[in-house]
Amino acid sequence: MNILLNGTEQSVADGASVSTLVSQLTGRSIGPDGRAADGRKLGVAVARNAEVVPRSQWHATALADGDDVELVTAVQGG
């Protein structure tokens, strides 16, 4: 299926969740609580169709064809 990710069309597997997408984009395994399995901070926030998805809901939030997803990564510095 296709979603819009940060304004660009992106193909994702049918049934993919927000957690799956974050894992693919960061290259890190994401636990069911939305935290990285390696224990390090992710520094990522996700909105789906203009609504922020709490990290605790990433695993349970399925993506649908045509969803508009914004993924923001925090960076250190000024």
All heavy atoms as a GROMACS GRO file, in nm:
protein
  553
    1MET      N    1   0.084  -0.118   0.000
    1MET     CA    2   0.000   0.000   0.000
    1MET      C    3   0.088   0.124   0.000
    1MET      O    4   0.208   0.113   0.027
    1MET     CB    5  -0.095  -0.004   0.119
    1MET     CG    6  -0.031   0.027   0.252
    1MET     SD    7  -0.149   0.020   0.387
    1MET     CE    8  -0.045  -0.046   0.512
    2ASN      N    9   0.030   0.237  -0.030
    2ASN     CA   10   0.107   0.361  -0.037
    2ASN      C   11   0.057   0.461   0.067
    2ASN      O   12  -0.063   0.476   0.087
    2ASN     CB   13   0.094   0.423  -0.176
    2ASN     CG   14   0.161   0.339  -0.281
    2ASN    OD1   15   0.275   0.298  -0.263
    2ASN    ND2   16   0.092   0.312  -0.390
    3ILE      N   17   0.153   0.525   0.131
    3ILE     CA   18   0.123   0.633   0.225
    3ILE      C   19   0.201   0.757   0.180
    3ILE      O   20   0.288   0.747   0.093
    3ILE     CB   21   0.162   0.596   0.370
    3ILE    CG1   22   0.314   0.573   0.381
    3ILE    CG2   23   0.083   0.476   0.419
    3ILE    CD1   24   0.364   0.562   0.524
    4LEU      N   25   0.168   0.869   0.237
    4LEU     CA   26   0.245   0.990   0.215
    4LEU      C   27   0.329   1.010   0.340
    4LEU      O   28   0.276   1.027   0.450
    4LEU     CB   29   0.149   1.108   0.195
    4LEU     CG   30   0.205   1.231   0.124
    4LEU    CD1   31   0.257   1.195  -0.014
    4LEU    CD2   32   0.097   1.336   0.112
    5LEU      N   33   0.460   1.003   0.326
    5LEU     CA   34   0.552   1.015   0.440
    5LEU      C   35   0.631   1.144   0.425
    5LEU      O   36   0.710   1.157   0.331
    5LEU     CB   37   0.645   0.894   0.447
    5LEU     CG   38   0.753   0.899   0.554
    5LEU    CD1   39   0.691   0.902   0.694
    5LEU    CD2   40   0.850   0.784   0.540
    6ASN      N   41   0.606   1.237   0.516
    6ASN     CA   42   0.673   1.368   0.510
    6ASN      C   43   0.662   1.430   0.371
    6ASN      O   44   0.758   1.485   0.318
    6ASN     CB   45   0.819   1.358   0.553
    6ASN     CG   46   0.833   1.320   0.699
    6ASN    OD1   47   0.739   1.328   0.777
    6ASN    ND2   48   0.951   1.277   0.737
    7GLY      N   49   0.544   1.414   0.309
    7GLY     CA   50   0.517   1.476   0.180
    7GLY      C   51   0.561   1.396   0.058
    7GLY      O   52   0.541   1.439  -0.054
    8THR      N   53   0.617   1.278   0.079
    8THR     CA   54   0.665   1.194  -0.031
    8THR      C   55   0.596   1.059  -0.027
    8THR      O   56   0.584   0.998   0.079
    8THR     CB   57   0.818   1.172  -0.019
    8THR    OG1   58   0.883   1.300  -0.017
    8THR    CG2   59   0.871   1.091  -0.135
    9GLU      N   60   0.552   1.012  -0.144
    9GLU     CA   61   0.486   0.882  -0.149
    9GLU      C   62   0.584   0.772  -0.109
    9GLU      O   63   0.699   0.771  -0.151
    9GLU     CB   64   0.432   0.855  -0.289
    9GLU     CG   65   0.337   0.736  -0.290
    9GLU     CD   66   0.257   0.727  -0.419
    9GLU    OE1   67   0.186   0.823  -0.452
    9GLU    OE2   68   0.269   0.622  -0.484
   10GLN      N   69   0.536   0.681  -0.025
   10GLN     CA   70   0.619   0.573   0.028
   10GLN      C   71   0.537   0.445   0.025
   10GLN      O   72   0.421   0.444   0.064
   10GLN     CB   73   0.660   0.605   0.172
   10GLN     CG   74   0.729   0.496   0.247
   10GLN     CD   75   0.879   0.502   0.229
   10GLN    OE1   76   0.934   0.605   0.196
   10GLN    NE2   77   0.946   0.391   0.249
   11SER      N   78   0.597   0.337  -0.019
   11SER     CA   79   0.532   0.206  -0.019
   11SER      C   80   0.561   0.136   0.112
   11SER      O   81   0.676   0.134   0.157
   11SER     CB   82   0.589   0.123  -0.133
   11SER     OG   83   0.490   0.079  -0.217
   12VAL      N   84   0.458   0.079   0.173
   12VAL     CA   85   0.474   0.000   0.295
   12VAL      C   86   0.393  -0.128   0.280
   12VAL      O   87   0.298  -0.134   0.202
   12VAL     CB   88   0.431   0.076   0.423
   12VAL    CG1   89   0.520   0.195   0.448
   12VAL    CG2   90   0.287   0.120   0.416
   13ALA      N   91   0.429  -0.228   0.355
   13ALA     CA   92   0.359  -0.356   0.348
   13ALA      C   93   0.216  -0.342   0.402
   13ALA      O   94   0.191  -0.264   0.493
   13ALA     CB   95   0.434  -0.460   0.430
   14ASP      N   96   0.125  -0.416   0.342
   14ASP     CA   97  -0.012  -0.420   0.393
   14ASP      C   98  -0.009  -0.462   0.539
   14ASP      O   99   0.066  -0.554   0.576
   14ASP     CB  100  -0.098  -0.519   0.314
   14ASP     CG  101  -0.130  -0.470   0.173
   14ASP    OD1  102  -0.114  -0.350   0.146
   14ASP    OD2  103  -0.171  -0.553   0.090
   15GLY      N  104  -0.086  -0.396   0.622
   15GLY     CA  105  -0.093  -0.430   0.764
   15GLY      C  106   0.019  -0.371   0.848
   15GLY      O  107   0.028  -0.399   0.967
   16ALA      N  108   0.105  -0.289   0.787
   16ALA     CA  109   0.215  -0.229   0.862
   16ALA      C  110   0.161  -0.134   0.969
   16ALA      O  111   0.060  -0.068   0.950
   16ALA     CB  112   0.309  -0.152   0.768
   17SER      N  113   0.230  -0.130   1.081
   17SER     CA  114   0.192  -0.040   1.189
   17SER      C  115   0.289   0.078   1.191
   17SER      O  116   0.391   0.078   1.122
   17SER     CB  117   0.199  -0.113   1.324
   17SER     OG  118   0.334  -0.146   1.354
   18VAL      N  119   0.258   0.177   1.272
   18VAL     CA  120   0.350   0.289   1.291
   18VAL      C  121   0.483   0.236   1.342
   18VAL      O  122   0.590   0.278   1.297
   18VAL     CB  123   0.290   0.395   1.387
   18VAL    CG1  124   0.394   0.498   1.427
   18VAL    CG2  125   0.169   0.462   1.324
   19SER      N  126   0.479   0.141   1.433
   19SER     CA  127   0.601   0.081   1.487
   19SER      C  128   0.686   0.018   1.377
   19SER      O  129   0.809   0.034   1.374
   19SER     CB  130   0.564  -0.024   1.592
   19SER     OG  131   0.676  -0.074   1.656
   20THR      N  132   0.623  -0.052   1.284
   20THR     CA  133   0.693  -0.114   1.172
   20THR      C  134   0.761  -0.008   1.087
   20THR      O  135   0.877  -0.023   1.047
   20THR     CB  136   0.594  -0.194   1.085
   20THR    OG1  137   0.528  -0.291   1.165
   20THR    CG2  138   0.665  -0.263   0.970
   21LEU      N  139   0.689   0.100   1.059
   21LEU     CA  140   0.744   0.209   0.978
   21LEU      C  141   0.865   0.273   1.046
   21LEU      O  142   0.970   0.293   0.983
   21LEU     CB  143   0.637   0.313   0.951
   21LEU     CG  144   0.680   0.434   0.868
   21LEU    CD1  145   0.720   0.392   0.727
   21LEU    CD2  146   0.569   0.538   0.864
   22VAL      N  147   0.852   0.302   1.174
   22VAL     CA  148   0.964   0.364   1.248
   22VAL      C  149   1.084   0.270   1.248
   22VAL      O  150   1.198   0.314   1.228
   22VAL     CB  151   0.921   0.402   1.391
   22VAL    CG1  152   1.042   0.446   1.474
   22VAL    CG2  153   0.815   0.512   1.389
   23SER      N  154   1.060   0.142   1.266
   23SER     CA  155   1.169   0.044   1.266
   23SER      C  156   1.239   0.043   1.130
   23SER      O  157   1.362   0.042   1.123
   23SER     CB  158   1.114  -0.094   1.298
   23SER     OG  159   1.217  -0.189   1.299
   24GLN      N  160   1.163   0.044   1.022
   24GLN     CA  161   1.222   0.044   0.888
   24GLN      C  162   1.305   0.170   0.864
   24GLN      O  163   1.414   0.163   0.809
   24GLN     CB  164   1.112   0.036   0.782
   24GLN     CG  165   1.047  -0.099   0.772
   24GLN     CD  166   0.931  -0.099   0.674
   24GLN    OE1  167   0.882   0.006   0.630
   24GLN    NE2  168   0.885  -0.217   0.639
   25LEU      N  169   1.254   0.282   0.907
   25LEU     CA  170   1.321   0.409   0.880
   25LEU      C  171   1.444   0.433   0.967
   25LEU      O  172   1.539   0.498   0.924
   25LEU     CB  173   1.222   0.526   0.895
   25LEU     CG  174   1.108   0.526   0.793
   25LEU    CD1  175   1.006   0.633   0.828
   25LEU    CD2  176   1.161   0.546   0.653
   26THR      N  177   1.441   0.381   1.088
   26THR     CA  178   1.554   0.403   1.179
   26THR      C  179   1.654   0.288   1.177
   26THR      O  180   1.766   0.302   1.227
   26THR     CB  181   1.505   0.422   1.325
   26THR    OG1  182   1.440   0.303   1.369
   26THR    CG2  183   1.414   0.543   1.337
   27GLY      N  184   1.611   0.172   1.126
   27GLY     CA  185   1.697   0.055   1.126
   27GLY      C  186   1.712  -0.007   1.263
   27GLY      O  187   1.806  -0.083   1.287
   28ARG      N  188   1.619   0.025   1.352
   28ARG     CA  189   1.625  -0.026   1.490
   28ARG      C  190   1.498  -0.102   1.523
   28ARG      O  191   1.390  -0.067   1.478
   28ARG     CB  192   1.645   0.090   1.587
   28ARG     CG  193   1.780   0.159   1.562
   28ARG     CD  194   1.793   0.288   1.632
   28ARG     NE  195   1.802   0.271   1.776
   28ARG     CZ  196   1.793   0.372   1.860
   28ARG    NH1  197   1.777   0.496   1.818
   28ARG    NH2  198   1.803   0.351   1.989
   29SER      N  199   1.510  -0.203   1.605
   29SER     CA  200   1.396  -0.281   1.650
   29SER      C  201   1.317  -0.200   1.754
   29SER      O  202   1.376  -0.143   1.845
   29SER     CB  203   1.444  -0.413   1.710
   29SER     OG  204   1.336  -0.491   1.751
   30ILE      N  205   1.185  -0.198   1.739
   30ILE     CA  206   1.098  -0.122   1.828
   30ILE      C  207   1.011  -0.219   1.907
   30ILE      O  208   0.944  -0.305   1.849
   30ILE     CB  209   1.007  -0.025   1.749
   30ILE    CG1  210   1.088   0.061   1.652
   30ILE    CG2  211   0.922   0.060   1.844
   30ILE    CD1  212   1.188   0.152   1.715
   31GLY      N  213   1.011  -0.204   2.039
   31GLY     CA  214   0.930  -0.290   2.124
   31GLY      C  215   0.784  -0.248   2.122
   31GLY      O  216   0.748  -0.142   2.070
   32PRO      N  217   0.695  -0.329   2.181
   32PRO     CA  218   0.552  -0.298   2.181
   32PRO      C  219   0.518  -0.171   2.258
   32PRO      O  220   0.410  -0.114   2.238
   32PRO     CB  221   0.488  -0.420   2.248
   32PRO     CG  222   0.597  -0.511   2.289
   32PRO     CD  223   0.727  -0.456   2.241
   33ASP      N  224   0.610  -0.122   2.341
   33ASP     CA  225   0.586   0.002   2.415
   33ASP      C  226   0.634   0.126   2.337
   33ASP      O  227   0.626   0.238   2.385
   33ASP     CB  228   0.654  -0.002   2.551
   33ASP     CG  229   0.806  -0.016   2.543
   33ASP    OD1  230   0.860  -0.032   2.430
   33ASP    OD2  231   0.870  -0.011   2.649
   34GLY      N  232   0.687   0.103   2.214
   34GLY     CA  233   0.734   0.213   2.132
   34GLY      C  234   0.877   0.255   2.159
   34GLY      O  235   0.927   0.350   2.100
   35ARG      N  236   0.943   0.187   2.247
   35ARG     CA  237   1.082   0.220   2.278
   35ARG      C  238   1.175   0.129   2.198
   35ARG      O  239   1.140   0.016   2.166
   35ARG     CB  240   1.108   0.203   2.427
   35ARG     CG  241   1.025   0.296   2.512
   35ARG     CD  242   1.060   0.281   2.660
   35ARG     NE  243   0.970   0.356   2.744
   35ARG     CZ  244   0.979   0.486   2.768
   35ARG    NH1  245   1.076   0.556   2.712
   35ARG    NH2  246   0.893   0.546   2.847
   36ALA      N  247   1.293   0.180   2.168
   36ALA     CA  248   1.392   0.100   2.096
   36ALA      C  249   1.435  -0.018   2.182
   36ALA      O  250   1.458  -0.004   2.302
   36ALA     CB  251   1.512   0.187   2.060
   37ALA      N  252   1.445  -0.134   2.120
   37ALA     CA  253   1.483  -0.256   2.192
   37ALA      C  254   1.625  -0.248   2.247
   37ALA      O  255   1.657  -0.315   2.345
   37ALA     CB  256   1.469  -0.377   2.100
   38ASP      N  257   1.710  -0.162   2.188
   38ASP     CA  258   1.847  -0.151   2.237
   38ASP      C  259   1.860  -0.059   2.359
   38ASP      O  260   1.967  -0.041   2.414
   38ASP     CB  261   1.941  -0.104   2.126
   38ASP     CG  262   1.906   0.034   2.070
   38ASP    OD1  263   1.825   0.108   2.132
   38ASP    OD2  264   1.960   0.068   1.963
   39GLY      N  265   1.747   0.000   2.401
   39GLY     CA  266   1.747   0.083   2.522
   39GLY      C  267   1.789   0.228   2.500
   39GLY      O  268   1.775   0.310   2.589
   40ARG      N  269   1.841   0.260   2.382
   40ARG     CA  270   1.880   0.398   2.353
   40ARG      C  271   1.758   0.478   2.308
   40ARG      O  272   1.661   0.422   2.259
   40ARG     CB  273   1.987   0.400   2.242
   40ARG     CG  274   2.116   0.334   2.286
   40ARG     CD  275   2.229   0.347   2.184
   40ARG     NE  276   2.190   0.399   2.055
   40ARG     CZ  277   2.212   0.335   1.939
   40ARG    NH1  278   2.269   0.218   1.938
   40ARG    NH2  279   2.175   0.390   1.826
   41LYS      N  280   1.765   0.609   2.326
   41LYS     CA  281   1.653   0.695   2.287
   41LYS      C  282   1.640   0.702   2.135
   41LYS      O  283   1.739   0.698   2.063
   41LYS     CB  284   1.673   0.835   2.344
   41LYS     CG  285   1.665   0.836   2.494
   41LYS     CD  286   1.661   0.978   2.547
   41LYS     CE  287   1.657   0.969   2.697
   41LYS     NZ  288   1.555   1.048   2.757
   42LEU      N  289   1.514   0.713   2.091
   42LEU     CA  290   1.487   0.722   1.948
   42LEU      C  291   1.487   0.868   1.900
   42LEU      O  292   1.535   0.896   1.791
   42LEU     CB  293   1.349   0.662   1.916
   42LEU     CG  294   1.343   0.512   1.902
   42LEU    CD1  295   1.198   0.465   1.895
   42LEU    CD2  296   1.418   0.467   1.780
   43GLY      N  297   1.429   0.957   1.976
   43GLY     CA  298   1.418   1.096   1.933
   43GLY      C  299   1.327   1.113   1.814
   43GLY      O  300   1.353   1.193   1.725
   44VAL      N  301   1.217   1.036   1.810
   44VAL     CA  302   1.125   1.038   1.697
   44VAL      C  303   0.983   1.063   1.746
   44VAL      O  304   0.943   1.010   1.850
   44VAL     CB  305   1.130   0.901   1.623
   44VAL    CG1  306   1.024   0.892   1.516
   44VAL    CG2  307   1.267   0.879   1.562
   45ALA      N  308   0.909   1.144   1.672
   45ALA     CA  309   0.766   1.165   1.698
   45ALA      C  310   0.692   1.139   1.567
   45ALA      O  311   0.744   1.165   1.458
   45ALA     CB  312   0.741   1.307   1.746
   46VAL      N  313   0.569   1.088   1.579
   46VAL     CA  314   0.492   1.051   1.461
   46VAL      C  315   0.351   1.109   1.470
   46VAL      O  316   0.286   1.101   1.575
   46VAL     CB  317   0.482   0.897   1.447
   46VAL    CG1  318   0.400   0.858   1.326
   46VAL    CG2  319   0.620   0.834   1.440
   47ALA      N  320   0.304   1.165   1.357
   47ALA     CA  321   0.165   1.207   1.344
   47ALA      C  322   0.106   1.132   1.225
   47ALA      O  323   0.172   1.116   1.121
   47ALA     CB  324   0.154   1.357   1.322
   48ARG      N  325  -0.014   1.084   1.241
   48ARG     CA  326  -0.085   1.014   1.133
   48ARG      C  327  -0.213   1.090   1.105
   48ARG      O  328  -0.295   1.111   1.196
   48ARG     CB  329  -0.117   0.870   1.176
   48ARG     CG  330  -0.194   0.792   1.074
   48ARG     CD  331  -0.216   0.649   1.125
   48ARG     NE  332  -0.326   0.589   1.055
   48ARG     CZ  333  -0.448   0.572   1.104
   48ARG    NH1  334  -0.476   0.609   1.226
   48ARG    NH2  335  -0.541   0.517   1.030
   49ASN      N  336  -0.229   1.135   0.983
   49ASN     CA  337  -0.346   1.213   0.943
   49ASN      C  338  -0.369   1.330   1.038
   49ASN      O  339  -0.479   1.353   1.087
   49ASN     CB  340  -0.470   1.124   0.932
   49ASN     CG  341  -0.450   1.016   0.827
   49ASN    OD1  342  -0.386   1.037   0.726
   49ASN    ND2  343  -0.503   0.898   0.853
   50ALA      N  344  -0.260   1.404   1.065
   50ALA     CA  345  -0.259   1.527   1.145
   50ALA      C  346  -0.287   1.506   1.294
   50ALA      O  347  -0.313   1.601   1.366
   50ALA     CB  348  -0.356   1.630   1.088
   51GLU      N  349  -0.279   1.382   1.343
   51GLU     CA  350  -0.296   1.354   1.485
   51GLU      C  351  -0.171   1.282   1.538
   51GLU      O  352  -0.130   1.181   1.482
   51GLU     CB  353  -0.419   1.269   1.511
   51GLU     CG  354  -0.548   1.344   1.485
   51GLU     CD  355  -0.668   1.271   1.539
   51GLU    OE1  356  -0.655   1.192   1.636
   51GLU    OE2  357  -0.778   1.293   1.486
   52VAL      N  358  -0.115   1.336   1.645
   52VAL     CA  359   0.003   1.273   1.704
   52VAL      C  360  -0.033   1.134   1.755
   52VAL      O  361  -0.138   1.114   1.816
   52VAL     CB  362   0.058   1.360   1.820
   52VAL    CG1  363   0.169   1.288   1.894
   52VAL    CG2  364   0.106   1.494   1.768
   53VAL      N  365   0.053   1.039   1.724
   53VAL     CA  366   0.034   0.901   1.772
   53VAL      C  367   0.127   0.882   1.891
   53VAL      O  368   0.249   0.885   1.876
   53VAL     CB  369   0.067   0.798   1.662
   53VAL    CG1  370   0.046   0.657   1.714
   53VAL    CG2  371  -0.014   0.823   1.537
   54PRO      N  372   0.070   0.863   2.012
   54PRO     CA  373   0.155   0.841   2.129
   54PRO      C  374   0.243   0.718   2.108
   54PRO      O  375   0.200   0.618   2.051
   54PRO     CB  376   0.056   0.818   2.243
   54PRO     CG  377  -0.073   0.876   2.196
   54PRO     CD  378  -0.072   0.861   2.046
   55ARG      N  379   0.366   0.726   2.154
   55ARG     CA  380   0.461   0.616   2.139
   55ARG      C  381   0.401   0.484   2.189
   55ARG      O  382   0.423   0.378   2.128
   55ARG     CB  383   0.587   0.650   2.219
   55ARG     CG  384   0.700   0.556   2.201
   55ARG     CD  385   0.822   0.603   2.279
   55ARG     NE  386   0.865   0.735   2.238
   55ARG     CZ  387   0.959   0.759   2.147
   55ARG    NH1  388   1.019   0.659   2.089
   55ARG    NH2  389   0.991   0.882   2.115
   56SER      N  390   0.325   0.488   2.295
   56SER     CA  391   0.265   0.366   2.351
   56SER      C  392   0.162   0.304   2.256
   56SER      O  393   0.123   0.189   2.274
   56SER     CB  394   0.199   0.396   2.485
   56SER     OG  395   0.094   0.490   2.469
   57GLN      N  396   0.118   0.380   2.154
   57GLN     CA  397   0.018   0.330   2.059
   57GLN      C  398   0.077   0.294   1.922
   57GLN      O  399   0.004   0.251   1.833
   57GLN     CB  400  -0.092   0.434   2.041
   57GLN     CG  401  -0.173   0.461   2.166
   57GLN     CD  402  -0.242   0.336   2.215
   57GLN    OE1  403  -0.310   0.268   2.138
   57GLN    NE2  404  -0.226   0.304   2.341
   58TRP      N  405   0.206   0.314   1.905
   58TRP     CA  406   0.267   0.286   1.775
   58TRP      C  407   0.242   0.143   1.728
   58TRP      O  408   0.209   0.121   1.613
   58TRP     CB  409   0.418   0.308   1.781
   58TRP     CG  410   0.463   0.450   1.782
   58TRP    CD1  411   0.385   0.562   1.784
   58TRP    CD2  412   0.597   0.495   1.783
   58TRP    NE1  413   0.463   0.674   1.785
   58TRP    CE2  414   0.595   0.636   1.785
   58TRP    CE3  415   0.720   0.431   1.783
   58TRP    CZ2  416   0.710   0.713   1.785
   58TRP    CZ3  417   0.835   0.507   1.784
   58TRP    CH2  418   0.830   0.647   1.785
   59HIS      N  419   0.258   0.048   1.817
   59HIS     CA  420   0.245  -0.094   1.782
   59HIS      C  421   0.101  -0.127   1.738
   59HIS      O  422   0.081  -0.206   1.646
   59HIS     CB  423   0.287  -0.181   1.901
   59HIS     CG  424   0.303  -0.325   1.868
   59HIS    ND1  425   0.407  -0.373   1.791
   59HIS    CD2  426   0.228  -0.433   1.901
   59HIS    CE1  427   0.394  -0.504   1.778
   59HIS    NE2  428   0.287  -0.543   1.844
   60ALA      N  429   0.004  -0.065   1.802
   60ALA     CA  430  -0.138  -0.095   1.775
   60ALA      C  431  -0.200  -0.007   1.666
   60ALA      O  432  -0.313  -0.031   1.627
   60ALA     CB  433  -0.218  -0.078   1.904
   61THR      N  434  -0.126   0.092   1.616
   61THR     CA  435  -0.181   0.182   1.515
   61THR      C  436  -0.142   0.134   1.375
   61THR      O  437  -0.027   0.149   1.332
   61THR     CB  438  -0.130   0.326   1.537
   61THR    OG1  439  -0.167   0.368   1.669
   61THR    CG2  440  -0.191   0.422   1.436
   62ALA      N  441  -0.239   0.076   1.307
   62ALA     CA  442  -0.217   0.025   1.172
   62ALA      C  443  -0.223   0.140   1.072
   62ALA      O  444  -0.303   0.232   1.086
   62ALA     CB  445  -0.322  -0.080   1.137
   63LEU      N  446  -0.137   0.132   0.973
   63LEU     CA  447  -0.139   0.229   0.865
   63LEU      C  448  -0.237   0.181   0.759
   63LEU      O  449  -0.256   0.060   0.740
   63LEU     CB  450   0.000   0.244   0.805
   63LEU     CG  451   0.107   0.298   0.900
   63LEU    CD1  452   0.245   0.291   0.835
   63LEU    CD2  453   0.074   0.441   0.940
   64ALA      N  454  -0.298   0.276   0.688
   64ALA     CA  455  -0.392   0.243   0.582
   64ALA      C  456  -0.349   0.314   0.454
   64ALA      O  457  -0.282   0.418   0.458
   64ALA     CB  458  -0.533   0.287   0.621
   65ASP      N  459  -0.386   0.257   0.343
   65ASP     CA  460  -0.354   0.316   0.214
   65ASP      C  461  -0.400   0.462   0.210
   65ASP      O  462  -0.512   0.493   0.247
   65ASP     CB  463  -0.423   0.236   0.102
   65ASP     CG  464  -0.368   0.269  -0.034
   65ASP    OD1  465  -0.245   0.272  -0.050
   65ASP    OD2  466  -0.449   0.292  -0.126
   66GLY      N  467  -0.310   0.550   0.171
   66GLY     CA  468  -0.342   0.692   0.161
   66GLY      C  469  -0.318   0.773   0.287
   66GLY      O  470  -0.336   0.895   0.286
   67ASP      N  471  -0.276   0.708   0.396
   67ASP     CA  472  -0.248   0.783   0.520
   67ASP      C  473  -0.140   0.888   0.494
   67ASP      O  474  -0.048   0.867   0.416
   67ASP     CB  475  -0.200   0.690   0.631
   67ASP     CG  476  -0.313   0.625   0.708
   67ASP    OD1  477  -0.430   0.662   0.688
   67ASP    OD2  478  -0.283   0.536   0.790
   68ASP      N  479  -0.153   1.000   0.564
   68ASP     CA  480  -0.055   1.108   0.560
   68ASP      C  481   0.022   1.103   0.692
   68ASP      O  482  -0.034   1.132   0.798
   68ASP     CB  483  -0.126   1.242   0.544
   68ASP     CG  484  -0.030   1.359   0.527
   68ASP    OD1  485   0.092   1.337   0.520
   68ASP    OD2  486  -0.079   1.472   0.523
   69VAL      N  487   0.147   1.060   0.685
   69VAL     CA  488   0.229   1.041   0.804
   69VAL      C  489   0.343   1.142   0.806
   69VAL      O  490   0.412   1.162   0.707
   69VAL     CB  491   0.288   0.897   0.809
   69VAL    CG1  492   0.376   0.877   0.930
   69VAL    CG2  493   0.176   0.794   0.805
   70GLU      N  494   0.359   1.206   0.920
   70GLU     CA  495   0.472   1.296   0.942
   70GLU      C  496   0.559   1.234   1.050
   70GLU      O  497   0.510   1.200   1.158
   70GLU     CB  498   0.425   1.434   0.989
   70GLU     CG  499   0.350   1.512   0.883
   70GLU     CD  500   0.436   1.557   0.767
   70GLU    OE1  501   0.555   1.589   0.789
   70GLU    OE2  502   0.386   1.560   0.653
   71LEU      N  503   0.686   1.214   1.019
   71LEU     CA  504   0.780   1.159   1.113
   71LEU      C  505   0.887   1.266   1.136
   71LEU      O  506   0.949   1.312   1.042
   71LEU     CB  507   0.843   1.032   1.058
   71LEU     CG  508   0.929   0.956   1.157
   71LEU    CD1  509   0.901   0.807   1.145
   71LEU    CD2  510   1.075   0.983   1.135
   72VAL      N  511   0.902   1.306   1.261
   72VAL     CA  512   0.994   1.411   1.297
   72VAL      C  513   1.103   1.353   1.385
   72VAL      O  514   1.074   1.282   1.482
   72VAL     CB  515   0.921   1.526   1.371
   72VAL    CG1  516   1.017   1.636   1.407
   72VAL    CG2  517   0.807   1.580   1.287
   73THR      N  518   1.227   1.385   1.352
   73THR     CA  519   1.342   1.339   1.430
   73THR      C  520   1.405   1.458   1.502
   73THR      O  521   1.434   1.560   1.440
   73THR     CB  522   1.447   1.274   1.339
   73THR    OG1  523   1.385   1.169   1.265
   73THR    CG2  524   1.562   1.217   1.419
   74ALA      N  525   1.423   1.442   1.631
   74ALA     CA  526   1.488   1.547   1.711
   74ALA      C  527   1.638   1.544   1.684
   74ALA      O  528   1.697   1.437   1.671
   74ALA     CB  529   1.462   1.524   1.859
   75VAL      N  530   1.695   1.662   1.675
   75VAL     CA  531   1.840   1.672   1.659
   75VAL      C  532   1.895   1.764   1.766
   75VAL      O  533   1.831   1.860   1.807
   75VAL     CB  534   1.882   1.724   1.519
   75VAL    CG1  535   1.849   1.622   1.413
   75VAL    CG2  536   1.819   1.857   1.489
   76GLN      N  537   2.014   1.734   1.812
   76GLN     CA  538   2.077   1.814   1.917
   76GLN      C  539   2.153   1.931   1.854
   76GLN      O  540   2.207   1.919   1.744
   76GLN     CB  541   2.174   1.728   1.996
   76GLN     CG  542   2.228   1.795   2.117
   76GLN     CD  543   2.311   1.699   2.200
   76GLN    OE1  544   2.323   1.583   2.170
   76GLN    NE2  545   2.368   1.750   2.307
   77GLY      N  546   2.151   2.040   1.922
   77GLY     CA  547   2.225   2.156   1.873
   77GLY      C  548   2.134   2.276   1.853
   77GLY      O  549   2.018   2.274   1.890
   78GLY      N  550   2.183   2.378   1.794
   78GLY     CA  551   2.103   2.499   1.780
   78GLY      C  552   2.104   2.548   1.647
   78GLY      O  553   2.068   2.579   1.554
   0.00000   0.00000   0.00000
